[in-house]
């Protein structure tokens, strides 16, 4: 460990700063002058010129260091403000109490946003997060930070905006602007540098970090941000940030005092120019990026162009090498044919480099003139300077004492004020100081105390209101002291159910529960008591004073545990009356049974009608075919034409009966299709040949736009052929005379679209939603075009059964474009390549998460998910090499999650190890291993290693 340095007192620090930055350089200058005077005139001249050059460079470097401290102090103030904002954000998110929802609007893109400026911050929930998963409680909690954000924004002119970005692409930003117009609806916030630079990978210390210059998606042009992560445990809830625009930083840099009429500029850690004033733009031949015209929303991270990097420009490449290897220095540089001196120093908080650029000729213009004058007055300086510096040293020593005293007293007073605020005395008397900044700091400290006092009062009031709301929204609040076996009830339940007291023993409470529900309730309580679950939920019937049972929903969670055994000692929750809901469920269950019986009767009726119709239809079709075979079109043209019409009508009626039977069977019970690899290029040619005669009979043209090579999809060949023939049949029937039909295949996002286009009448957009409803012909019922209106409905059902979709694009007079989209063969198995195997552990207990991650860190990359439903969504999109699964999960338990994973093609063969508190493995589980808690880590590592080796993966 590095040895910490002993802190230095203010008096010693000021005196040391004076000596190091002013006194020592001056003394050295005079010593050099006195020694040089004893040499020959030419030597004196050369030495003085060189010395004055060094003095000028030293003064230039000193000026840069001084102004760097100014910039550093301003950036530190912004960083401190970011830390304060991060702490308040974390406290707001940790408050789990329910909040009133914030009035937000939801647009057609799934974006939820604040539609108008109410004086606070703007809200934006990206359309990437489904609306049903929008965390409105989080939005309400963050809204309480609006007064703080407004105060922090007003306290520092550098701050352009304050914001909080969450992991699920929610943005809370002040000042307000129309986020729905500015942001892209599907913006993915964690992909921007102002979010991912604060995550655990880039910022394991969880401190404030600074971004490079980027184009602000919020519409304020080019800027940089100070960002700080907001964690709940090991979960990165989001990032709090403060924006500083490039134009604002340029205003600060333009106020820096650079000698010799020079200018200052700011360079990032990767040697990219962050802030360049107007005079620098001319010399570097660059136009600084401050504003930006937002014709379109910013959909991805945009950084400064490569032209702004010093190491990419020929004239500044040597300067870039020097800045990269030295924290400070001075260098001569040629810009546009003129020599410039560039001095730089590093800002410690951010690693940025502050540079001062001055005209080299202006720095050394007076050197030669001064050298001759120094020679004339040299002898006088020898005596005068000795006396002067003795007096000057004495004066500076006294001045350092006075300055340190002026700083020590108010700083000590402010420290005492902070101590009083920490003890709850919110409004301490402010100390006064002749130094304005310290006086402002004292007043600001008192203001913070007043804000904390108001926040504490609001918290107390909110807690009282919450208790009133809970009492009005539930039958009762309850606490179960499991050590004493006593349950305390509050609310309406004791009076409504005729309980003798609001405090009952556990046995007395269980006596009121229906005998059939007691075992379930007791089992849930035992699970809580033994530490197998954090939450409790149970539905049961509870008897009132007259012995009548009413349904109650009881929910609760563990508040306290025994530190030695881990057993629950105190559980609290609510009772909600669900008697009316249960009655509705019974009525609904009876209605479903009746509907099912009616559906079966309908299916039987359709099947019987089909049989009765097909028997005579078979005779009609058969004898008509025999008669047509014996009838010559030349000898009996009229009879042949009549027979052709009979055959056409018979076949149409036969096809109609088949479609009705197919549709009826789909409605009764969805069949399980066996999907296989289908080569669709040849299939579309085959379907085209089947309808070629109909195409010629209607005077249409059939064109192909198919790839030369084979295209394979996952589907069922017979049903896919049926869908394509139906689409082709519609394109023939509803086409214009001399029209055409085009068959093509398009590949989009891992799917193949089989497209059928026609030049027919087209379909109005307002009617397209009804296209796939059965028995809907959209006004063609009275036309002479044959059809029952169920073909497209069957196509939609078959597309769903094959894991695909069907779509249409049409306009009146412009024809129609129908397609069926199916996944490409092999597309579902494609996975990104990784250097190490990846394991996902689904577990809601933080201690178990940490234990397993540490135990398997050298074998694979282990990520954890604490929610069953979130785990299902994640695993279906990006399956890992191995899944570790706990059964006791919130929202979706592990056993249901495993069944759903086995039904999905992407996770059907995913290896699973179950880590459960249940000692015996359940029968019928499709998993590769079972480990009981507490875990044997050696056995866990062995089974994980075996699973990875079976997959031909190398652990670690």
N, C-alpha and C positions, 0 to 999 in steps of 0.2 A: 504494500500500500504506500502511496506517496505521502511524505511527511508534510503535514499542514504547517504553513508559515504562521508565525505569531503576528496578529494584527498590529498595525501601526497606528499610533495616535494622530489626531488631526494636526496638532502642532508640528510633530515631527514630519508628517507627510507633506504639509505645506512648505516647511523649511527645505525638505529634501527636493521637492519639486522646483522651488526657486533656485536651489544650488545646481541641480542637474540641467534645467532648461535655460537658465539665464546667467547665473554667476560664473559657473565653470567655463562656458563658452567665451564669455567676455574676458575672463582672466587669461585664458589661453590665447585669445587674440592679442591682448596687450603684451604678454610674454613674447609672443612671436615678433611683435613690432619692435620691442626693446632689443631683442637679440639680433633682428635683421638690421637695426640701425648701426650696429657695430661693424657691419660688413661694408663692402664697397658700395658706391651709389648704384651701380648696375645690379648688384646682388640684392640690395634693399628694394629696388624697383620690382625685380622679378618675384622676390619673396612676398612683397606686399600685394602685388597683383594676384598671385596664387592664393594668398590668404584671404583677400577680399572675395575671391571666387568661392572659396570654401565657406566663408561667412554667409554669402548670399544663398548658397545651396543649403546651408544649415538653417538659415532663417526660413527658406522656402519649405524645408522638411518640417520645421517647427510649426509653421503656419498650417501645414496639412494636418499635423498631429493634433493641433489645437482644434481645428474645425472638425476633425474626425471625432473628437470627444463630444462636440456639440451634436453631430449626427448620431453618435452612439447613445447620448443621453435621450435624444428624442425617440430613437428606436426602442430604447429600454423602457421609456414611458409607455409606448404602444404595447410592448411585450408584457409589461406589468398589467396594463389594462386588459390584455387578452387573457392573462392568468386569472384576473378577478372575474371576468365574464365567464370563463370556463368553469370556475368554482360555483358561481351562481347557477349556471346551466345544469351542472351535475346535481346540485341540491334540488332544483326544480324537478328533474327527471326521477330522482330517488323518492319523491313524494308520491306514494302509490294511492293516495286518497282520490276518489272519483271527482271529476271536475265537470262543470257544465260545458257542453260542446260549444265550439267556436263556430259562428255562422260563416260557412264557406260554400262556394258554389262548385258544382261538378259539371264539367263540360263533356262534349261527346267523345273526346280523346281520353277520357278517364282521369283527367287532371282536376284536382281539387285545389282551389285557390281563393284568396281574399279579393273580392271584386271591387272594393272601394277603400279609400284612405280614411281611416278612422283615427288618425293621429298616432298609430302604433306601427308595428312591423308588418311586413307583407308575408303571406304564407303561400307555399307552392308544394303540392304533392305530385310527383311525376307520374305520368301515365304508365310507366314501367311497373309500378306497384299497383296491383288490382285494387279498385275502390273499396272492395269489401275488406281488404287488409290494411287500409289506411288507419293508423293509430291516432284517432281523434283525441284520446286522452292526452297523448304526448303533445298534440297541438295546443290543447287547453293549458297544460302546465307551462309550456314555453311562452305562452302569451303573457304570463305574469312577469316575464323579464322585460317587457316593452318599456316600462318607466326607466329601468336601469340602462337599457340600450340607448334610450333617448338622452339620458344624462351623460353617459360616456361619450356619445357622439358629439354632444355640445362641449365637452370638456377639453377636447383636443382638436385643433383645426386640421391636423394631418389625417385624421380618421375620416375616410369617405363613407364607410358603411360597416355595420356589425352584423354577423349572421351566425346561424347554427345550421349545419348540414347533418342529416341523420343517415344511418347505414341503408335505409330503405328509400333514399332519394327524396327526403322531405327537406325543404329550405325555408328557414325563418329568418328574414332579413330586414334591417332597418337602415335607412328610411324606406318608406313604402314606395313601391312602383307596381305597375300592372304586370305581374309575373306571367300571367297567361299569354299576354302578347309578346313578352320579351323572350321567355324560355321556349325551347323546343318541347313539345308535349311528352316526348319519350327520353328526355335528358337523363343520363345515368351519372349522378353526382359523384359517386365514389371513384369514377375514372378520371377525375380532374386532380391536378397537383395540389390544389388547396384542400383536398380531402386525403388522398393517399399518402402525402408526405407526413401526415400526422399519425398514420397507423403504426401498429407494433413492429412491422418490418422496417420501415424507414425511421421510426422514432421510438425505439424501445424504452428510452428514459421517460417518455410521456411528458416532455417539456414543450415549451413554446418553440416552434420552428418557423423559419421564413421561407416563402416560396420565391422562385425567380419571377421575372416579369411575364405576365400572360395576358391574353385578351379576355376581359371580364364577360362572362355570359350574362351578367345582370345589366349590361348596357352602359357601364361607366368608362369604357375604353380600356387602355392598357394600365395595368396596376400590379401590385405585389401584395401579399397577405402575410400576416402573422397568425398562425393556426395552432390550436392546442387541442389534444384529444380529450374527449369526455367518455370515461369508462364507467361501467357498472360491473365491478368485479373485473373479470378478464374480458368482458364483452365491450367492444367499442361501439357505444351508442351513437356517437357522432363526433363532429368536429366543430368547435367554436372558433371563429375567425374574425379578424379586423382587416379591412381593405385600406390600402394607401395607393392613390392614383399616382401614375408617373408624373402628371402635371403638378400634383401637390408636392411631390418630392422635389421636382424641378424648382418650384417656388422657394422651398427651403434651401436648396443648394445655391440658387441665385443670390441669396442673402449672405452666403458665406464670404468672409473677407479674405480674398486671395490677393497677395501683394503683386506689384508690377502689372496691374490691370489684367491679371490672368482670370481664368475661370476654373470652376470645379466640375467634376463629373463622377459618376458612381458606376462601378463595375462589379458584377456578380462573382460568385465563387468559380463558376465555369468560364470566366473571362468574357462574359457577354455584357455589353454596355446597357446599363439599366436606366440611367438618367443622363441626358446630354443636352446642355443649354444651347441657345441659338448660335452663339459664337463658335461653339464646338461643332455644330452641324456643318458649318462652312469648311472648317479645317479637315474634318473627318469625311466630308462629302457624304453625309447621311442626313436623312430627315427623321428626327425623333418621333417615335410613335406615342402619342398621348391620347388623341381622340380616335374614334372608329365609327364609321357609318354602318349601322346594323340593318342592312337590307334583308338579311336572313338571320334566324336564330343561330347562336354558336352551339354546334352539336358535338364538338370534340375539343379536346385541349389544344390551345393555340399559343405557342411561345414566340419569342422574337425571332426574326429571320437570322440566317447564318451570317449575313452581312454585318451584324452587330457584334460578332465575336472577334476579339482582338487577334486571336491565333489563326483566324481565317483570312486576315488582311495582310498583304505583303509588307506594308510600311509599318505595321504595328506588331509583327510576329516576334521580333526580338524583345520588345517591351512586354509582350505576353509571357515569354519565357522567364524574364526577370521577375515579374509580378507573381508568377506561379511558384518560384523558388524562394522569394524573399518577402517577408511580411511588410517591409517598408523600404524605401530607397528613392533615389533620384537618378534620372536617365535623360540623356540628350536624344531628341527624336526629330526627324525631318518630316514636316507635314506641308504638302503643297509647295515644296521647294524652299521652305523657310524653317530655320532651326528653332525648336521649342524645347524647353526643359519640362520634364514631367516628374513630379514628386508624388509618391503614393504611400499610403499607410492602410492597415487592415482594421476594419471595425470589428471588435472582438465578439459582439453579440451575434452577428450574422455571418462573419467571414467575408463580407463584401469589402471592396477596396475603394477608398476615396482618393481620387487623383486631382492634382492641381496642375494646370498647363499654363505656362507663362512664356513670353518672348525672351529667348536667350540673349538677344542683343540689348533688350531693356534692362536685364539683370546686370550685365557687365558694362554698360555704357559709360558709367562714371568711374569705373575702376582705375583707368589710366590717369584721369585727371586728379583723382584723389591721391594717387601714389606720389606725385610730385609735391603736393602740399604736405603730405606726411613727412617727407624728408626735411622740410623747412622747420616744422614745429616739433620734430622728434625729441630734441633735447628738453624742450619744455614739458613734453608729455611724460618723460621718465620720472621727473620729480612729482608732477601734478597727479599722475595716475595712481602712484603709490598711495598718496594721501586720500585721493578720492575713493579708492576701493576699500581702504580701511573704514572710512566713514560710511560708504555704501553698504558694506557687509553689516556694520552695526545697525544701520537703518533698516535693512531687510530683515535682520533678526528680530528687531522690535516690531516691525510690521507683521511678521509671521505670527508673533505672540498675540497681537491685537486681532488679527483675522481669525485665528483659532478660537479665541475667546468669544468673538462675535458669532461663531458657528456652534460652539459647544453648548451654550446655554439654551438656545431655541431647540436644538436637536434633542437634548435631554428632556425638555418640556414636552415635546411631541411624543417622545417615548413614554412618558408618564401618562399622557392622554390616552395612548393606545392601551396601556395597562388598565386604566379605569374603564375604558369601553369593554375590555375583555371581562371585567368583573361585573358588568351589567349597569354601570353608571354611564348611560348613553350620551349625556351632554356635558362633558367636562369643560372647564374654563379654558379657552384657547390661550396659548402663549403668544406674546408679541415679539416681533423681531424687526430690525432695521432692514434686513434683507427681504425683498419682496417675495421671492420664491419660497423662503421658509415661512413667511407669514401666510402666504397662500396655502402652503402645505398644512399649517396648523388649522386654518379655517376649513380646509377640505377634510381633515381628520375629524373635526367636529361635525361636519356635514355627514360623513360616513356613519358616525354614531347616531345621528338623527334618523338616517335611512334605516339603520339596523333596528332602531326603536320602533319605527313604523312597521317594518317587516315582521317583528316579533308580535306587535299588536294584531296585525292582519292574520298571522299564523294562528294566534289564539282564537280570534273570532272565527276563522275558517274551520278550526277544529270543533268549536261549539256548533256551528251550522251543520257540519258533517254529521255530528251525533244526532241532531234533530232530524236531518234527512233520512238517516238510517232507521231511526225509530218510526218515521212515517211511512217508509217504503217496505218494511218487513213486519211480520208478525212479532218477531222478537229478536233481540241480540242475546247471545248466550256465551258463557264461559264455562269450560269443564276443567276443574282442578283434578287431574288424574291421580295425584298423590293422595288426596283426601276422599276421592270418589264423590265430589259434590259438583252439581251443576247450578249456576246462577243464571236466571232469566230476567230480561228487561224488555218492556214493551207490552203489547196487548195480549200475548199468548196466555199468561196466567189467568187473567180475568175471563177471556173467551172460553177457555177449556175448563174453567172451574177448578184451578189448582189451589190448594190450601195455602201455598207459600211460593214466592218467587225463587226460593232456594230448595232444591230437591237433591236427594241422593241419586246416584246413577241407577240403583235398583228401582227406586220409585218412578223414575222417568221411564225406564224400560217396561214397567208394568202397564203404562198407558199405550204402548205401541202394540199394534195388531200382532197376534202370535205368529203369523206367517212371515212377518217382517223383522222380528226380533233378531233372528240369526244373522241376517244381512247387516243390520245396524251394529250388532256386537262385533261382527267380523271387521267392519270398517274401523270401529274404535280400536280394536286390537292392533290392526295394521298401523294406525297412527301412533299408538302407545309404544309399539316395538320399534318405531323408527323406519318402517318400510315405506312410508308415504309422508309427504309434507302437507298435502291437502286432503280434505275430507268432503265427500259428497254422497248423500243418500236420500232416497225417496221412500217414505213409509206412511202408514195410516196411524193416526193418533186419535185416541178416544177423548171425547168431551165429557162433561159432568153427567150427561144422560146416557153415556155408553155408545154414542154414535161415532163412527170413525170418519175422519177427514184427512185428505192427503196433504202432507207437508214435504217441502224440499229443504233439506238441511245441508248447509255448506259451511266449511270452516277450514282453518289451517293452524299449524303448530306455531305457538308464540314462544314457548320456552322448552328447553330440553335439559335433561340431567347431564352435566359435563362429563361424568364418569362413564355412564352406561349408554348415553345417547338416546335414552327413552324420553318420549314426550311427557312433559309435566303439566303444561297448560295449553289448552286448545280453545279457540274462540271462533264464532261464526254467526250465522243468521238463520232464521226460520222463515220460509215463504209459503203462503197458502196456495197450493196448486190443485185444489179440489175441482175447481171449474175446468181447469185444463184437462184433468184426467177424464172428466165426463165427456168433454169434446173428443178426446182420443177414443173413448169407447164408441161414441156415435160414428166417428170417422172409420173405425175398424169395421163396423157393421156395414157402412156404406160401401167400403172397398170390397167386402165379401159379396154384396149384392151385385156390384158392378162386374166382378169377376164371373159370377154365375151368368149374368146377362151376356157377357162377352163370349163365354163358352157356348151359350145357346145360339148366338149370332154365327159363330164359326161352324157349328153343326148345321145350321140352316143353309149357309152358303155352300157348304160341301154337298148337302143333299140336292140343292137346286142345280149345282154344277153337274152332279151325276145324272139327274133327270134330263138336263138339257143336252149333255154330251152323247147320250144314248141315241136319240133321234138325229142329232147333228152328225154322228158318225155315219148313219145310213145315208143322210142327204149328201154329205161330202163324198162318200164312197161311190154311190150310184151316179152322182154327177160326174165324177172322174171317169167311170166306165162309159157313160154316154158321150163324154167329150172325146174319149179315145176312139169311139166309133163314128164320130161326126167329123166330116171333112169341112174345113173352112171354105174350100172352093165350091163344094157341092151344096152345102147348107150354111151359108155365111150368117144368116140371121139366127139360126139355132145355135151355131157355135158361139156367137156373141152372147146369147142368153145364158148358155152354160158357163162361159167365162165369168159373167157377172155372178152366177150362183156360186161358183167356186171361190171367187174373190170374197163375197159376203160370208161364206161358210168359214173360210180361213180367218177372216177378221173376227168373226164371232168366237171361233175356237181360241184365238190369241187373247181376246178379251176375257174369256172365262179363265184362261191360265193366269193372266195378270191379276184378276180378282182373287183367285185362290192364293197366289203368291202374297198379295197384299194382306189378305186375311190371316194367313199363317204367320206373317211377320208381326201383325198386331197381337196375335194370340201368344206367341212365344218366339223370341228372337233366336234364330238358329246360330250355331257355332260353325263358322266357315273355316276350312283348313287352308291356310294361306301358303302359297309356294311361290317360287320365282317364275315370273311370266315375262316372256320377251314380247313387248308391246308393238314394236315396229311391224313384225310379221302379223301380229293379231289385227292391227288396223288395216293392213292390206287384205287380210282374209275377210274382215267385215265389209270392206269396200266391194269385194267381189260378190258377196251375198246380196248386196243391194244394187248392183250395177244395172240389172234389168229395170228396176223401178226408177233409177236415175234416168235411163234412156227413155222410158215410157213417159216421164214428166218433162222431157226436153231440157234436162239440166246438165251441167258440167261438173265432173268430180276431179278435184285437183289435190295433189299431195305436197306437203312441205315437211318431209320426215327425214331424220338423220340417216346417213349412209350406214352407220354401224348399228349393232343391236343395242336396245335400251331395256334393261330388266327392272321390274318392280316387284313388290310383295303384293300378291292378290290371289283371288280365286278365279281360274280361267273362265269357267262357264258363266259366272255372274258378271265378270268384267265384259265378256263378249255380249251378254244380254244388255248391259248398260250402253255400250257403244252402238249396238244395233238400234236401241230405242232412240238415242240421240240422232243417229243418222235418219231414222224413220221420220222424226219430227222435222229435221232439216229438209227432207224431201216434200213432206206434206204441206208445210207452211212456207215454201219458197215461192218466188216469183217466176213467171215464165221466162225461159232463157237464162235463169239464174245459175249460180254455181255453189258448190259445196267444197270446203277446204278442210283437209285433215292435216294436223300438225302435232308435233310433240315438243313441249318446252320443259326445261329443267330449272326449277326454282327452289332454292333453300333445301336441298336434299330430297326433293320430290319431283316426280315427273307428271306434267299436266298433259293429258290426252285431250286435244281440243278439236271440236267440230264447229266450223263456222258456216253460216249461210248468208245469202243476200235477200232474205225474205222480208216480210212486212215489219219485223221488229216488235218489241214489247215495251210499253210505257213503263218508266221506272217505278211509278206508283203501284203497278200491278205485279212487279217482279217478286215481291214478298209472298204472293199467293201461288207462285208457279209450282212449288213442291208440295202443296196441299193436295190430298187425294180428291178426285172427282171435281176439280176446278179447271175449266177450259178457257177462262178469261174472255167470255163473249163469243167463243167459237161453237157454242152448243147447238145453235140453229144453222150452222154452216153445213155444207155437204162434205166436209172433211171428216173422215171417220176417226173415232177415238173416244175413250171413256174418261180421260183425265187422270189416270193413275200411273202412267208410265214414268213420269218424272219423280213421283213420290217413291216408286219402287227403286229408281236409280239412286235417290238420296239414301234410302235405307241400306242398299247394298254397298254404297260407298262408305258409309259409317262402319258396316260390319267388316270391311276390308281395311279399316284404319285410315281411311282417306276422307276426302270431302268433295263436294260438287259445287260448281259456281256458274254464274251467268253474267254476261255483260251485253246489253242490248239497248237500242233506241229506235223509236218509230221511224220507218223508212230507211234505216241503216243496217238492217239485218240483225242476226243474233250470234253470240259466241258462247257456247256451252263447253264446259270442261269437267273432267274428273281428275283429281290430284291424288296420287298414291305415292307412298315412300319408295325411294329407290332401293333396290336390293343391296344389302351391305351397308347402307347409310347409317343404320341404327347402331352398328357395332363400332363405328369410327370413334376413337377416343384420342384426346391429345396425349402426346408423348411426354413422359415425365422421367426425371433422372432417378427418383426413388418411388417405391410403391406408396400408394395413398390409402389410409384407413380413416373411415368415419366412425366416431363413437357417439351414439345417440343416448344421452343420459342427462337428466335435469339436476343431479346433485353436483354442486361445484367441487366438493372434496373428491368424489369419485372421478370426475373429469380430470382433475389435476394428477391424481394417482396414476391413471392409465396413460396419460400423455407422457409423464416422466418415465414410466416403466418401458414404453415402446418407442422412446425418442430415437434410439440408435437403430431401430429396425425399419421405420417407415415414417412418413409424414402423417401425423395424427391431427385431425380436426374434429371438433365437438359441436353437436347441435343439441339444444336442450328442450326441443318441442317436437312432438310426434308429427304434427301436420306439416311443420316447416321441413322436417327431415324427409317426408314423402316427396314434397315438391323438389327439394334439392337433389335427392337420389335419382329421381326419374329423369332429370335433365343431365346430370353429370355423375354417373355411377362410379364409385371407387373400386379398388381392387379387393377390399375386404370391409365388411360391415360388422361392428360390435354393437349389440343391441340390448338395452334394458327394457323390461316389460312395463314398468310403472312410469308412464310418461303423461304429461298434460296434453289435453285436446284429443290426442289419438294414441291409444295404448300400443305397446310394442307388438302384441300378438296380432292386432288388426293391421298394423303397419306391415308386418311380415307377410300376411296373406295378400295384401294389395300389391306388394312388390313382386310376389310370385306370379301375379296375373299380368304384369306388364312385360312386354318382350325385352325391354332394355335391362331389366333386373331379374329376369326369370331364373338365371343361373348365377346370380351374385352370391359369393360365399358369405355366410353369416355365422358369427359366434354369439350366443346368447349369454349375457352376464346378468344373473337374476338373484334376488334375495331368496327365491324359492329353492329349497334344497334338492327337489327331485324334478327331473326333466318331464315336461308335459308330453303326452303321446300325440302323434300326428303332426309334429312340428317339422317343417322342412328347413333344417339348419344343419350346419357342419359340426357344431360343437356346443357344449353347455357347461358353464362354470358358475358355481354358486358363490354368493357373497357370504363372508369376507373372502376376497380373492386371494388365491395362491399365485403370486406374481410369476414364479418360475414356470408353473403349469400354463399360465396365460401366454408367456413368451414362447413356450414350446409349441402350443397349438397355433399361434399366429405365424410362427416361422414355418410350420408344416403346411399351412394353407397357402402361404406365399410361394413356397417351393413347388407345390402342386400346380400353381399357375405359371410356373417357369419364370418366377420373379425372384430376385436375389435380395433378401432383407438387408437393410442398411446400405 
